[in-house]
Amino acid sequence: MIHRLAAHPGFPRLVRHVVPPIDLALSRATHGRVFLSKWFVPTLVLTTTGARSGLVRESPLATQIRTDGTFVVVGSNYGEPRHPAWSVNLLADPRARVTTAGRSVDVTARLLAGEERSALWEELLVVWPPYATYEQRAGRELRVFVLEPVDAGSQRSEWTP
């Protein structure tokens, strides 16, 4: 049911102004333990540095936490034509911070392309099928990033689902 609703063209207009601000407030209050959107999809707060402003920017995002301790995020922007600002920020400076499940970890973002992106894209569609609709509606390839913990050796086990 939620997947069909999320793929509806009116969904972005309603959700983008309601859910992310609530998720950000809940995350700040609980250090990433509580998210409204977590009822539907795993969620994190990604902290980046603004590409133009240099200011700290926080974005609640759907994620996939992989067994190797990395996170995957998709720059869907709810199927809007423009890439989300956080993805532009990661391209300018791949250093970021992830907060979820009561923990924060520094990460380095890596934009996926080619076969690596294609293989992961199929997995992502299983988790959140509306990504296919978003990509079609946006008229662009959605950016897919892997967020790798900076100190992977000591932090991987903390993030294994």
C-alpha positions as CSV (number, residue, x, y, z in Angstrom):
1,M,0.0,0.0,0.0
2,I,2.7,2.5,1.0
3,H,4.7,1.8,-2.2
4,R,1.7,2.6,-4.4
5,L,1.0,5.8,-2.4
6,A,4.7,6.8,-2.7
7,A,4.7,6.4,-6.4
8,H,1.7,8.7,-6.8
9,P,2.6,12.1,-8.5
10,G,1.0,14.0,-5.6
11,F,3.1,12.3,-3.0
12,P,6.2,14.5,-3.2
13,R,4.1,17.7,-2.7
14,L,2.6,16.4,0.5
15,V,5.5,14.4,2.0
16,R,8.5,16.6,1.3
17,H,7.2,19.4,3.5
18,V,6.0,17.2,6.3
19,V,8.0,14.0,6.8
20,P,11.7,15.3,6.5
21,P,11.2,18.2,9.0
22,I,9.5,15.8,11.5
23,D,12.3,13.1,10.9
24,L,15.0,15.7,11.5
25,A,13.4,17.0,14.7
26,L,12.9,13.5,16.0
27,S,16.4,12.5,15.1
28,R,17.9,15.5,16.8
29,A,15.8,14.8,20.0
30,T,16.7,11.1,20.0
31,H,20.1,11.0,18.4
32,G,18.9,9.1,15.4
33,R,16.8,6.5,17.4
34,V,13.4,7.6,16.2
35,F,12.2,8.6,12.7
36,L,8.6,8.8,11.4
37,S,9.6,7.4,8.1
38,K,11.3,4.4,9.8
39,W,7.8,2.7,9.8
40,F,8.2,2.4,6.0
41,V,11.9,2.3,5.2
42,P,15.2,2.3,7.2
43,T,16.2,5.9,7.7
44,L,19.3,8.0,8.6
45,V,20.3,11.6,8.8
46,L,23.1,12.5,6.4
47,T,25.2,15.5,7.4
48,T,27.1,17.1,4.6
49,T,28.9,20.4,3.9
50,G,27.0,22.8,1.5
51,A,28.7,22.8,-1.9
52,R,28.3,26.6,-2.3
53,S,27.6,27.8,1.3
54,G,30.1,25.7,3.2
55,L,27.4,25.3,5.9
56,V,26.4,22.1,7.7
57,R,23.4,20.6,6.0
58,E,21.3,17.7,7.5
59,S,19.0,15.5,5.4
60,P,16.9,12.7,6.6
61,L,17.1,9.9,3.9
62,A,15.9,6.4,3.3
63,T,18.8,4.0,3.4
64,Q,19.8,0.4,3.0
65,I,22.3,-0.7,5.6
66,R,24.4,-3.4,4.1
67,T,26.0,-6.4,5.8
68,D,29.4,-5.0,5.1
69,G,28.7,-2.0,7.3
70,T,28.1,0.5,4.5
71,F,25.0,2.6,3.8
72,V,23.3,3.1,0.5
73,V,21.3,6.3,-0.3
74,V,19.5,7.2,-3.5
75,G,19.2,10.8,-4.8
76,S,15.6,10.4,-5.8
77,N,14.3,13.8,-4.7
78,Y,10.9,12.2,-4.9
79,G,11.1,12.0,-8.7
80,E,11.7,15.7,-9.2
81,P,13.8,16.7,-12.3
82,R,16.7,18.2,-10.2
83,H,19.2,16.1,-8.2
84,P,18.8,16.7,-4.4
85,A,21.1,19.2,-2.8
86,W,22.7,16.7,-0.5
87,S,23.9,14.7,-3.6
88,V,25.5,17.8,-5.0
89,N,27.1,18.4,-1.7
90,L,28.6,14.8,-1.7
91,L,30.0,15.3,-5.2
92,A,31.7,18.5,-4.0
93,D,33.0,17.0,-0.7
94,P,32.4,13.2,-0.2
95,R,33.1,13.5,3.6
96,A,29.9,13.3,5.6
97,R,28.4,11.9,8.8
98,V,25.6,9.4,9.2
99,T,23.3,9.3,12.3
100,T,21.0,6.4,12.9
101,A,20.1,3.9,15.5
102,G,21.5,6.2,18.2
103,R,25.0,6.3,16.7
104,S,26.9,8.7,14.5
105,V,29.7,7.7,12.1
106,D,31.9,9.6,9.7
107,V,31.6,8.3,6.2
108,T,33.1,8.8,2.7
109,A,30.6,8.8,-0.1
110,R,31.2,7.1,-3.4
111,L,28.9,7.6,-6.4
112,L,28.1,4.3,-8.2
113,A,28.1,4.0,-11.9
114,G,27.9,1.3,-14.6
115,E,27.6,-2.3,-13.6
116,E,28.1,-1.7,-9.9
117,R,25.2,0.7,-9.9
118,S,23.0,-1.6,-12.0
119,A,23.5,-4.5,-9.7
120,L,22.7,-2.5,-6.6
121,W,19.8,-0.8,-8.3
122,E,17.9,-4.1,-8.6
123,E,18.4,-4.6,-4.8
124,L,17.2,-1.1,-4.1
125,L,14.0,-1.7,-6.1
126,V,13.2,-4.7,-3.9
127,V,13.5,-2.5,-0.8
128,W,11.6,0.6,-2.3
129,P,9.9,-0.1,-5.7
130,P,8.8,3.6,-6.1
131,Y,12.5,4.4,-7.1
132,A,11.7,3.1,-10.6
133,T,8.7,5.5,-10.8
134,Y,10.8,8.3,-9.4
135,E,13.5,7.8,-12.0
136,Q,11.0,7.7,-14.9
137,R,9.2,10.8,-13.7
138,A,12.5,12.7,-13.1
139,G,13.8,11.9,-16.5
140,R,17.3,11.4,-15.1
141,E,19.3,8.6,-13.7
142,L,19.0,8.7,-9.9
143,R,22.3,9.0,-8.2
144,V,23.2,6.1,-5.9
145,F,25.9,6.5,-3.3
146,V,27.6,4.0,-1.0
147,L,28.6,5.7,2.3
148,E,31.6,3.9,3.7
149,P,32.6,4.4,7.3
150,V,35.9,6.2,7.5
151,D,37.3,3.9,10.1
152,A,35.7,0.8,8.6
153,G,37.8,-1.7,10.6
154,S,36.5,-0.5,14.0
155,Q,33.0,0.5,13.0
156,R,31.7,-2.2,10.6
157,S,30.4,-4.5,13.2
158,E,28.4,-1.7,14.9
159,W,26.4,-1.3,11.7
160,T,25.7,-4.9,10.7
161,P,22.0,-5.3,10.6
